[in-house]
Amino acid sequence: MTSPQPQPPPANLSASAIFRYLQPGMWLRLEELPNPFAHYEALILSQVSDHEWLTWIPEHGEYLLVL
């Protein structure tokens, strides 16, 4: 049996409101890439603080996402 996939937040939320919906295992589309070769999405690994999440970006590695 597979576990249910996290649901993305509603599209009409502000960036600060979206942080309340984030869960490890979710993929986020990035507005800015950390380098020109990085993938356009980041996988959420864990929450670091109220406004920081540790993510993994293909072709880049770990990245601290801060709002």
Secondary structure, DSSP 8 states (H G I E B T S, - for coil): ----------TT--HHHHGGG--TT-EEE-SS-SSTTS-SEEEEEEEEETTEEEEEETTTEEEEEE-
